[in-house]
Amino acid sequence: MVFRLRDVSFKHVVVGLVSLAGALLAIGLITRKDVAEKPYLRIAGAGFIFNYRVADAYYGFTALVQKPVKTYSMIEARFEDPAGGPPHRVTQKLTPRASRYGLRSPPLRGIEAERPYHVSVRLIQNGDGAILFEDEFTVTSQISDRIVPPQPLTIGPGYRRNPNLPNGWTAPASDRGLDHPG
């Protein structure tokens, strides 16, 4: 049988498009995940950041909002203090313009390699203060904060060497990977 374009009527085109739309709708319904089954937040990643240039070390995480939440609801995180003090409380208000939020601890000292540090996260609804989400996890650093200098290495916008930094300061050899047999 030979296909001829003039044999295709408007009715054939409509039936074909409706069939295609129905098949796509059925596939969508079968693969759809119910929003009610999702948690309000998903922790997308966490880790430590060491910025030796500004003598800073902290840890944090990224949270993704997966369900609609009232505007100005709040993500609250409590980060364990490696120096042994009370946990650091950090909050972030949710806005309609974002679905990804990064929370981080204040600058820290006393971070030890291979030691897990505890983080607790809560999503608090604006208005009534209802807890919509709670989670706890740990974050572990592969290195200690001994690689961070006691003061910033550079100062100012021109990256001028910090004159207050001890001459010849270097990170301990064990933290630079020099004590490992190669």
Protein Blocks (a to p, Z undefined) as FASTA:
>chain_A
ZZdfklpcfklmmmmmmmmmmmmmmmmmmmpccfklpcfbdcfbdcddddfknopacddd
ddddfbdcdehiacddddddfkopacddddddddfkbcbdcddddddehiaehiacdddd
ddddehjlpafbdcddddddfbdfklpcfbdfbgcjkopacfkbcghiacdfklnopmpc
ZZ
